[in-house]
Amino acid sequence: MNILEKNGKTIKYHIERKKIKHTYIRVKSDYVHITTNQKVKDHLIINLLNERFFDLYDKLNQKQVIKDHEIRLWQQTYEFHLEPGKFEYQISENHVYCKYPKLNAVEAKKAIYKEEIKMMVDYLRPQILNTLHQVDIDELTYKYKYLKSKFGSYHRRHQDITLNTFLATIDPIYLEYVIYHEYAHHKVFNHSKAFYDVLDQMMINHKKIQKTLKKMEII
């Protein structure tokens, strides 16, 4: 872990090098994680961090960390109660009571996220189908996974959409946006003007939602 100081303020950062083309900066719970190409020099990363220093510093200080005894569902935080047993859960007022085979809060929460996002997709389905009909797109199969690097993806070969179950922790409008975004890829695979023209027809305010979603960190 490294430390960068500027005007009496500090941020911690870690550089991870991979065989990738671009550089990605993500704000974790208490540090900044940079993923970049193996050939990118350290001073270039530091220059980039200095350019965004105060924005990153503010995000680190504003970041809310969900504790083991808490769970966030659809932008609301609940007290989380876990006990061993066959998986099931119940939401009562500001509490979530969960049984899970292992006393593993992280795994139990991910299981809940998956169930919640499935139910929300079912709830949104009539509206989504109506929108898809207007742009002449057929409904695809959904898959659900907890991902660390993206909110969703469209698989052209398998003709399905993968949704990140992390979306169950934030406002449902972002799930709706990700669904339409991936369906737009079903019609236009790249991010060309034609792609955004399709997305414009499905969700008028998608640009504002996308801008906010890009600032969110998957934790």
Backbone as CSV, one residue per row, in Angstrom:
resi,resn,N_x,N_y,N_z,CA_x,CA_y,CA_z,C_x,C_y,C_z
1,MET,0.843,-1.190,0.000,0.000,0.000,0.000,0.882,1.246,0.000
2,ASN,0.548,2.203,-0.853,1.302,3.449,-0.961,0.463,4.618,-0.454
3,ILE,1.124,5.719,-0.153,0.444,6.912,0.346,0.828,8.111,-0.508
4,LEU,-0.184,8.874,-0.916,0.037,10.100,-1.682,-0.467,11.275,-0.847
5,GLU,0.370,12.308,-0.702,0.015,13.463,0.119,-0.085,14.713,-0.742
6,LYS,-1.061,15.552,-0.416,-1.239,16.805,-1.142,-1.948,17.807,-0.239
7,ASN,-1.330,18.956,-0.040,-1.915,20.027,0.791,-2.327,19.540,2.174
8,GLY,-1.494,18.691,2.762,-1.760,18.211,4.111,-2.767,17.083,4.203
9,LYS,-3.286,16.631,3.066,-4.239,15.521,3.040,-3.583,14.309,2.393
10,THR,-4.013,13.121,2.782,-3.398,11.903,2.247,-4.459,10.922,1.766
11,ILE,-4.083,10.142,0.758,-4.890,9.002,0.331,-3.966,7.801,0.176
12,LYS,-4.484,6.642,0.498,-3.747,5.399,0.283,-4.132,4.843,-1.087
13,TYR,-3.154,4.242,-1.762,-3.460,3.665,-3.065,-2.632,2.404,-3.307
14,HIS,-3.175,1.550,-4.164,-2.491,0.307,-4.531,-2.573,0.146,-6.042
15,ILE,-1.455,-0.201,-6.658,-1.402,-0.389,-8.110,-1.340,-1.878,-8.426
16,GLU,-2.267,-2.337,-9.251,-2.277,-3.728,-9.713,-2.062,-3.735,-11.223
17,ARG,-1.096,-4.512,-11.682,-0.766,-4.532,-13.110,-1.269,-5.818,-13.761
18,LYS,-1.942,-5.632,-14.900,-2.502,-6.766,-15.633,-2.257,-6.574,-17.128
19,LYS,-2.565,-7.598,-17.895,-2.453,-7.508,-19.347,-3.737,-6.885,-19.900
20,ILE,-3.898,-5.582,-19.657,-5.064,-4.839,-20.127,-4.598,-3.582,-20.850
21,LYS,-5.488,-2.980,-21.623,-5.119,-1.806,-22.416,-5.268,-0.498,-21.638
22,HIS,-6.263,-0.428,-20.773,-6.609,0.837,-20.139,-6.265,0.841,-18.652
23,THR,-6.377,2.014,-18.056,-6.148,2.180,-16.617,-7.482,2.474,-15.939
24,TYR,-7.746,1.749,-14.852,-9.006,1.907,-14.123,-8.714,2.315,-12.679
25,ILE,-9.435,3.303,-12.198,-9.287,3.772,-10.817,-10.593,3.516,-10.079
26,ARG,-10.511,2.779,-8.976,-11.701,2.460,-8.190,-11.463,2.827,-6.728
27,VAL,-12.466,3.417,-6.123,-12.384,3.792,-4.713,-12.899,2.641,-3.866
28,LYS,-12.020,2.060,-3.065,-12.396,0.986,-2.151,-12.822,1.595,-0.817
29,SER,-12.956,0.753,0.216,-13.462,1.242,1.499,-12.542,2.277,2.136
30,ASP,-11.206,2.079,2.011,-10.291,3.038,2.639,-9.054,3.328,1.793
31,TYR,-9.091,2.955,0.512,-7.952,3.236,-0.366,-8.413,3.273,-1.818
32,VAL,-7.513,3.734,-2.681,-7.788,3.796,-4.114,-7.055,2.651,-4.801
33,HIS,-7.781,1.877,-5.587,-7.205,0.724,-6.284,-7.059,1.070,-7.762
34,ILE,-5.842,0.982,-8.271,-5.565,1.279,-9.673,-5.184,-0.002,-10.393
35,THR,-5.901,-0.307,-11.451,-5.570,-1.449,-12.305,-5.086,-0.900,-13.635
36,THR,-3.903,-1.325,-14.058,-3.323,-0.741,-15.261,-2.458,-1.751,-16.002
37,ASN,-1.990,-1.343,-17.169,-1.110,-2.179,-17.981,0.262,-2.324,-17.329
38,GLN,0.917,-3.429,-17.602,2.214,-3.728,-16.996,3.308,-2.738,-17.396
39,LYS,3.119,-2.038,-18.516,4.167,-1.145,-19.011,3.985,0.315,-18.574
40,VAL,2.877,0.620,-17.929,2.625,2.004,-17.504,3.538,2.365,-16.331
41,LYS,4.261,3.458,-16.450,5.212,3.879,-15.419,4.480,4.437,-14.187
42,ASP,5.126,4.264,-13.029,4.530,4.720,-11.773,4.250,6.221,-11.777
43,HIS,5.164,7.008,-12.335,4.982,8.462,-12.286,3.751,8.912,-13.073
44,LEU,3.370,8.147,-14.094,2.164,8.477,-14.847,0.913,8.224,-14.003
45,ILE,0.954,7.148,-13.219,-0.156,6.848,-12.311,-0.272,7.938,-11.248
46,ILE,0.872,8.340,-10.695,0.870,9.378,-9.656,0.354,10.704,-10.215
47,ASN,0.753,11.030,-11.447,0.236,12.249,-12.084,-1.288,12.201,-12.212
48,LEU,-1.788,11.029,-12.588,-3.231,10.850,-12.731,-3.941,11.000,-11.386
49,LEU,-3.345,10.417,-10.344,-3.921,10.531,-9.003,-3.899,11.975,-8.508
50,ASN,-2.821,12.680,-8.813,-2.732,14.088,-8.407,-3.804,14.945,-9.086
51,GLU,-4.089,14.632,-10.348,-5.114,15.377,-11.081,-6.492,15.192,-10.448
52,ARG,-6.733,13.994,-9.912,-8.056,13.677,-9.348,-8.019,13.594,-7.824
53,PHE,-6.943,14.111,-7.226,-6.692,13.896,-5.800,-7.878,14.277,-4.922
54,PHE,-8.379,15.494,-5.049,-9.400,15.978,-4.118,-10.744,15.287,-4.343
55,ASP,-11.029,14.932,-5.579,-12.243,14.166,-5.861,-12.158,12.782,-5.212
56,LEU,-10.995,12.135,-5.339,-10.786,10.820,-4.727,-10.796,10.918,-3.208
57,TYR,-10.189,11.965,-2.689,-10.154,12.167,-1.231,-11.571,12.309,-0.672
58,ASP,-12.401,13.085,-1.360,-13.783,13.277,-0.908,-14.571,11.974,-0.963
59,LYS,-14.369,11.199,-2.020,-15.092,9.930,-2.151,-14.693,8.951,-1.051
60,LEU,-13.412,8.923,-0.710,-12.945,8.037,0.357,-13.580,8.410,1.692
61,ASN,-13.738,9.690,1.931,-14.289,10.140,3.207,-15.810,10.024,3.270
62,GLN,-16.444,9.986,2.110,-17.899,9.878,2.077,-18.371,8.436,1.976
63,LYS,-17.457,7.535,1.654,-17.837,6.145,1.392,-18.440,5.495,2.629
64,GLN,-19.574,4.857,2.452,-20.238,4.167,3.544,-19.869,2.689,3.496
65,VAL,-19.359,2.182,4.594,-18.986,0.772,4.675,-20.090,0.014,5.396
66,ILE,-20.613,-1.017,4.748,-21.649,-1.837,5.358,-20.987,-2.873,6.256
67,LYS,-21.367,-2.887,7.512,-20.787,-3.808,8.491,-21.440,-5.181,8.375
68,ASP,-20.829,-6.188,9.021,-21.359,-7.548,8.965,-22.789,-7.630,9.481
69,HIS,-23.128,-6.807,10.480,-24.466,-6.888,11.065,-25.466,-5.977,10.344
70,GLU,-25.089,-5.504,9.153,-25.986,-4.685,8.345,-26.069,-5.251,6.933
71,ILE,-27.165,-4.964,6.273,-27.308,-5.315,4.861,-28.081,-4.194,4.173
72,ARG,-27.664,-3.853,2.968,-28.345,-2.805,2.214,-29.101,-3.439,1.056
73,LEU,-30.392,-3.139,0.978,-31.236,-3.630,-0.107,-32.013,-2.461,-0.696
74,TRP,-31.830,-2.247,-1.986,-32.545,-1.200,-2.705,-32.426,0.157,-2.009
75,GLN,-31.198,0.471,-1.648,-30.815,1.774,-1.093,-31.231,1.949,0.374
76,GLN,-31.738,0.910,1.004,-32.121,0.994,2.413,-31.261,0.034,3.233
77,THR,-30.784,0.503,4.383,-29.936,-0.313,5.252,-30.773,-0.954,6.358
78,TYR,-30.552,-2.271,6.551,-31.272,-3.048,7.559,-30.282,-3.663,8.543
79,GLU,-30.767,-3.959,9.734,-30.012,-4.789,10.667,-30.061,-6.225,10.154
80,PHE,-28.913,-6.895,10.135,-28.817,-8.233,9.544,-28.606,-9.272,10.637
81,HIS,-29.476,-10.284,10.657,-29.415,-11.345,11.662,-29.226,-12.679,10.939
82,LEU,-28.174,-13.395,11.275,-27.832,-14.640,10.581,-27.750,-15.805,11.555
83,GLU,-28.349,-16.937,11.152,-28.239,-18.163,11.934,-28.147,-19.344,10.973
84,PRO,-27.577,-20.485,11.420,-27.407,-21.628,10.523,-28.739,-22.280,10.163
85,GLY,-28.804,-22.840,8.952,-30.012,-23.518,8.499,-30.133,-23.459,6.990
86,LYS,-31.181,-24.077,6.455,-31.440,-24.024,5.021,-31.731,-22.578,4.622
87,PHE,-31.183,-22.164,3.484,-31.275,-20.756,3.112,-32.716,-20.272,2.987
88,GLU,-32.993,-19.231,3.719,-34.232,-18.490,3.611,-34.032,-17.159,4.331
89,TYR,-34.865,-16.189,4.008,-34.743,-14.907,4.709,-36.093,-14.210,4.757
90,GLN,-36.197,-13.310,5.697,-37.424,-12.555,5.883,-37.073,-11.119,6.236
91,ILE,-37.792,-10.186,5.632,-37.594,-8.766,5.920,-38.745,-8.292,6.797
92,SER,-38.412,-7.747,7.944,-39.416,-7.255,8.875,-38.991,-5.885,9.389
93,GLU,-39.745,-4.869,8.986,-39.430,-3.486,9.323,-37.986,-3.171,8.914
94,ASN,-37.112,-2.833,9.861,-35.728,-2.502,9.493,-34.765,-3.639,9.820
95,HIS,-35.274,-4.879,9.779,-34.455,-6.057,10.069,-34.571,-7.078,8.937
96,VAL,-33.465,-7.765,8.662,-33.463,-8.911,7.756,-32.993,-10.120,8.549
97,TYR,-33.852,-11.136,8.631,-33.531,-12.367,9.355,-33.223,-13.445,8.319
98,CYS,-32.040,-14.025,8.414,-31.584,-14.966,7.393,-31.067,-16.261,8.011
99,LYS,-31.430,-17.380,7.368,-30.818,-18.663,7.674,-29.947,-19.048,6.480
100,TYR,-28.764,-19.560,6.771,-27.826,-19.932,5.710,-26.992,-21.108,6.209
101,PRO,-26.671,-22.075,5.322,-25.935,-23.269,5.770,-24.647,-22.970,6.527
102,LYS,-23.964,-21.906,6.115,-22.728,-21.518,6.798,-22.916,-20.142,7.431
103,LEU,-22.293,-19.946,8.583,-22.363,-18.632,9.230,-21.367,-17.687,8.564
104,ASN,-21.612,-17.424,7.300,-20.757,-16.559,6.497,-21.617,-15.394,6.007
105,ALA,-21.451,-14.244,6.633,-22.308,-13.096,6.331,-22.184,-12.651,4.882
106,VAL,-20.971,-12.691,4.338,-20.752,-12.243,2.960,-21.513,-13.129,1.981
107,GLU,-21.376,-14.447,2.130,-22.058,-15.378,1.227,-23.571,-15.310,1.398
108,ALA,-24.022,-15.186,2.642,-25.460,-15.114,2.902,-26.066,-13.869,2.258
109,LYS,-25.376,-12.746,2.361,-25.877,-11.510,1.754,-25.935,-11.632,0.236
110,LYS,-24.929,-12.259,-0.362,-24.925,-12.434,-1.815,-26.095,-13.300,-2.262
111,ALA,-26.436,-14.306,-1.452,-27.589,-15.154,-1.767,-28.879,-14.335,-1.728
112,ILE,-28.969,-13.429,-0.767,-30.139,-12.549,-0.670,-30.192,-11.590,-1.852
113,TYR,-29.051,-11.018,-2.216,-29.003,-10.108,-3.369,-29.560,-10.793,-4.621
114,LYS,-29.160,-12.053,-4.811,-29.593,-12.792,-6.005,-31.105,-12.967,-6.016
115,GLU,-31.681,-13.323,-4.877,-33.131,-13.492,-4.800,-33.850,-12.164,-5.010
116,GLU,-33.320,-11.113,-4.407,-33.951,-9.800,-4.518,-33.950,-9.288,-5.955
117,ILE,-32.829,-9.480,-6.644,-32.749,-8.950,-8.006,-33.628,-9.756,-8.956
118,LYS,-33.772,-11.060,-8.702,-34.688,-11.874,-9.504,-36.120,-11.370,-9.355
119,MET,-36.514,-11.083,-8.114,-37.871,-10.593,-7.864,-38.090,-9.227,-8.498
120,MET,-37.063,-8.378,-8.454,-37.205,-7.048,-9.047,-37.299,-7.134,-10.564
121,VAL,-36.531,-8.026,-11.176,-36.614,-8.220,-12.627,-38.017,-8.694,-13.005
122,ASP,-38.578,-9.614,-12.230,-39.948,-10.076,-12.482,-40.943,-8.921,-12.358
123,TYR,-40.719,-8.073,-11.370,-41.604,-6.925,-11.154,-41.527,-5.937,-12.327
124,LEU,-40.318,-5.719,-12.840,-40.114,-4.762,-13.928,-40.451,-5.346,-15.298
125,ARG,-40.615,-6.664,-15.376,-40.741,-7.350,-16.664,-41.837,-6.782,-17.569
126,PRO,-43.069,-6.552,-17.097,-44.090,-6.008,-18.004,-43.676,-4.682,-18.639
127,GLN,-43.100,-3.808,-17.852,-42.640,-2.511,-18.359,-41.506,-2.700,-19.360
128,ILE,-40.573,-3.595,-19.040,-39.432,-3.838,-19.925,-39.892,-4.435,-21.249
129,LEU,-40.805,-5.409,-21.191,-41.304,-6.036,-22.415,-42.001,-5.022,-23.309
130,ASN,-42.744,-4.124,-22.710,-43.422,-3.083,-23.479,-42.413,-2.178,-24.181
131,THR,-41.343,-1.829,-23.468,-40.292,-0.989,-24.051,-39.552,-1.726,-25.160
132,LEU,-39.233,-2.987,-24.935,-38.536,-3.781,-25.950,-39.367,-3.908,-27.216
133,HIS,-40.665,-4.057,-27.056,-41.560,-4.173,-28.211,-41.490,-2.915,-29.078
134,GLN,-41.351,-1.764,-28.442,-41.314,-0.492,-29.171,-40.058,-0.346,-30.021
135,VAL,-38.983,-1.022,-29.639,-37.727,-0.922,-30.400,-37.409,-2.232,-31.123
136,ASP,-38.396,-3.133,-31.165,-38.272,-4.392,-31.910,-37.101,-5.250,-31.411
137,ILE,-37.038,-5.452,-30.098,-36.029,-6.321,-29.491,-36.739,-7.432,-28.735
138,ASP,-36.285,-8.669,-28.925,-36.871,-9.817,-28.236,-36.274,-9.970,-26.840
139,GLU,-37.052,-10.523,-25.941,-36.581,-10.752,-24.575,-35.501,-11.830,-24.562
140,LEU,-34.499,-11.641,-23.725,-33.400,-12.594,-23.584,-33.432,-13.246,-22.206
141,THR,-32.655,-14.317,-22.071,-32.509,-14.997,-20.784,-31.575,-14.188,-19.890
142,TYR,-31.855,-14.187,-18.583,-31.003,-13.490,-17.624,-30.187,-14.484,-16.802
143,LYS,-28.961,-14.072,-16.509,-28.128,-14.783,-15.544,-27.764,-13.789,-14.439
144,TYR,-27.499,-14.319,-13.254,-27.247,-13.455,-12.101,-25.950,-13.861,-11.413
145,LYS,-25.035,-12.910,-11.292,-23.751,-13.175,-10.634,-23.318,-11.935,-9.852
146,TYR,-22.574,-12.171,-8.783,-21.982,-11.049,-8.049,-20.625,-10.768,-8.679
147,LEU,-20.518,-9.646,-9.365,-19.307,-9.289,-10.101,-18.614,-8.109,-9.432
148,LYS,-17.309,-8.015,-9.612,-16.530,-6.933,-9.000,-16.156,-5.838,-9.994
149,SER,-16.309,-6.110,-11.284,-15.767,-5.170,-12.265,-16.803,-4.516,-13.171
150,LYS,-18.036,-5.022,-13.200,-19.034,-4.440,-14.099,-20.434,-4.710,-13.555
151,PHE,-21.387,-3.916,-14.008,-22.756,-4.029,-13.503,-23.605,-4.983,-14.336
152,GLY,-23.164,-5.261,-15.543,-23.907,-6.181,-16.390,-23.156,-6.432,-17.680
153,SER,-23.603,-7.425,-18.432,-22.960,-7.720,-19.714,-23.936,-8.459,-20.622
154,TYR,-23.745,-8.254,-21.923,-24.533,-8.953,-22.940,-23.630,-9.952,-23.638
155,HIS,-24.083,-11.189,-23.762,-23.294,-12.247,-24.395,-23.921,-12.572,-25.752
156,ARG,-23.271,-12.103,-26.798,-23.836,-12.254,-28.136,-23.917,-13.716,-28.553
157,ARG,-22.900,-14.502,-28.195,-22.881,-15.911,-28.599,-24.014,-16.698,-27.946
158,HIS,-24.216,-16.473,-26.641,-25.233,-17.235,-25.904,-26.590,-16.540,-25.881
159,GLN,-26.631,-15.315,-26.389,-27.880,-14.555,-26.431,-28.525,-14.440,-25.046
160,ASP,-27.734,-13.984,-24.086,-28.273,-13.766,-22.747,-27.620,-12.546,-22.110
161,ILE,-28.193,-12.120,-21.003,-27.715,-10.950,-20.269,-27.352,-11.367,-18.854
162,THR,-26.166,-10.974,-18.404,-25.755,-11.211,-17.021,-25.924,-9.919,-16.232
163,LEU,-26.605,-10.019,-15.097,-26.816,-8.866,-14.224,-26.045,-9.053,-12.934
164,ASN,-25.360,-8.022,-12.517,-24.601,-8.059,-11.266,-25.581,-7.953,-10.098
165,THR,-25.575,-8.953,-9.222,-26.525,-8.948,-8.107,-26.242,-7.827,-7.107
166,PHE,-25.078,-7.201,-7.205,-24.792,-6.024,-6.380,-25.833,-4.929,-6.613
167,LEU,-26.444,-4.925,-7.786,-27.457,-3.923,-8.105,-28.616,-3.952,-7.117
168,ALA,-28.789,-5.062,-6.405,-29.865,-5.165,-5.410,-29.610,-4.281,-4.198
169,THR,-28.416,-3.704,-4.087,-28.095,-2.859,-2.932,-28.394,-1.386,-3.192
170,ILE,-28.638,-1.013,-4.437,-28.835,0.398,-4.774,-30.229,0.609,-5.366
171,ASP,-30.531,1.830,-5.727,-31.862,2.161,-6.216,-32.212,1.330,-7.462
172,PRO,-33.448,0.814,-7.560,-33.837,-0.031,-8.703,-33.701,0.644,-10.059
173,ILE,-33.662,1.974,-10.101,-33.529,2.664,-11.379,-32.231,2.281,-12.078
174,TYR,-31.204,1.930,-11.299,-29.920,1.547,-11.896,-29.998,0.152,-12.508
175,LEU,-30.744,-0.735,-11.887,-30.987,-2.058,-12.478,-31.719,-1.898,-13.801
176,GLU,-32.731,-1.066,-13.800,-33.494,-0.821,-15.024,-32.581,-0.276,-16.119
177,TYR,-31.714,0.662,-15.763,-30.778,1.223,-16.742,-29.856,0.143,-17.304
178,VAL,-29.275,-0.687,-16.434,-28.343,-1.728,-16.884,-29.048,-2.702,-17.828
179,ILE,-30.281,-3.058,-17.511,-31.039,-3.963,-18.380,-31.201,-3.356,-19.772
180,TYR,-31.621,-2.108,-19.841,-31.804,-1.467,-21.148,-30.471,-1.286,-21.874
181,HIS,-29.427,-0.981,-21.122,-28.098,-0.830,-21.718,-27.677,-2.120,-22.421
182,GLU,-27.869,-3.256,-21.747,-27.454,-4.531,-22.334,-28.355,-4.932,-23.495
183,TYR,-29.639,-4.614,-23.405,-30.524,-4.896,-24.541,-30.154,-4.049,-25.753
184,ALA,-29.694,-2.833,-25.524,-29.254,-2.000,-26.644,-28.068,-2.645,-27.354
185,HIS,-27.212,-3.334,-26.580,-26.091,-4.062,-27.188,-26.582,-5.229,-28.037
186,HIS,-27.736,-5.765,-27.711,-28.309,-6.855,-28.502,-28.619,-6.385,-29.920
187,LYS,-28.900,-5.097,-30.041,-29.211,-4.536,-31.356,-27.991,-3.890,-32.001
188,VAL,-27.188,-3.197,-31.202,-25.953,-2.563,-31.696,-24.847,-2.945,-30.726
189,PHE,-23.916,-3.781,-31.157,-22.974,-4.398,-30.221,-21.981,-3.401,-29.619
190,ASN,-21.555,-2.409,-30.396,-20.551,-1.464,-29.881,-21.225,-0.226,-29.284
191,HIS,-20.392,0.699,-28.791,-20.919,1.933,-28.207,-20.899,3.063,-29.240
192,SER,-21.495,2.817,-30.368,-21.557,3.819,-31.429,-22.765,4.731,-31.217
193,LYS,-22.909,5.716,-32.098,-24.067,6.609,-32.015,-25.361,5.825,-32.170
194,ALA,-25.333,4.816,-33.025,-26.526,3.989,-33.234,-26.941,3.287,-31.944
195,PHE,-25.948,2.858,-31.165,-26.230,2.211,-29.875,-26.974,3.175,-28.955
196,TYR,-26.455,4.395,-28.833,-27.075,5.371,-27.938,-28.425,5.857,-28.461
197,ASP,-28.616,5.804,-29.766,-29.931,6.133,-30.325,-30.975,5.124,-29.853
198,VAL,-30.588,3.851,-29.832,-31.493,2.802,-29.341,-31.766,3.001,-27.856
199,LEU,-30.705,3.280,-27.098,-30.851,3.475,-25.652,-31.720,4.699,-25.344
200,ASP,-31.596,5.739,-26.167,-32.432,6.937,-26.003,-33.917,6.594,-26.106
201,GLN,-34.235,5.673,-27.005,-35.634,5.289,-27.196,-36.168,4.490,-26.013
202,MET,-35.287,3.753,-25.349,-35.726,2.904,-24.245,-35.756,3.630,-22.909
203,MET,-34.824,4.580,-22.717,-34.737,5.269,-21.430,-34.251,6.698,-21.667
204,ILE,-35.141,7.630,-21.554,-34.840,9.020,-21.910,-33.724,9.614,-21.052
205,ASN,-33.756,9.341,-19.753,-32.796,9.968,-18.824,-31.588,9.091,-18.534
206,HIS,-31.240,8.204,-19.463,-30.166,7.238,-19.192,-28.803,7.895,-18.983
207,LYS,-28.546,9.029,-19.607,-27.229,9.663,-19.474,-26.960,10.092,-18.035
208,LYS,-27.950,10.677,-17.400,-27.799,11.110,-16.010,-27.614,9.910,-15.088
209,ILE,-28.375,8.848,-15.330,-28.279,7.639,-14.502,-26.924,6.970,-14.695
210,GLN,-26.473,6.884,-15.944,-25.172,6.281,-16.232,-24.044,7.046,-15.555
211,LYS,-24.124,8.363,-15.580,-23.080,9.194,-14.970,-22.968,8.919,-13.475
212,THR,-24.109,8.795,-12.802,-24.106,8.509,-11.367,-23.620,7.097,-11.091
213,LEU,-24.059,6.144,-11.910,-23.680,4.743,-11.706,-22.178,4.540,-11.855
214,LYS,-21.565,5.261,-12.783,-20.124,5.123,-13.006,-19.304,5.535,-11.789
215,LYS,-19.870,6.387,-10.951,-19.159,6.847,-9.761,-19.276,5.861,-8.607
216,MET,-20.150,4.872,-8.745,-20.374,3.921,-7.662,-19.326,2.818,-7.671
217,GLU,-18.957,2.391,-6.486,-17.957,1.339,-6.319,-18.635,0.055,-5.878
218,ILE,-18.329,-1.037,-6.556,-18.851,-2.350,-6.163,-18.028,-2.853,-4.992
219,ILE,-18.684,-3.102,-3.862,-17.958,-3.548,-2.668,-18.527,-4.861,-2.165
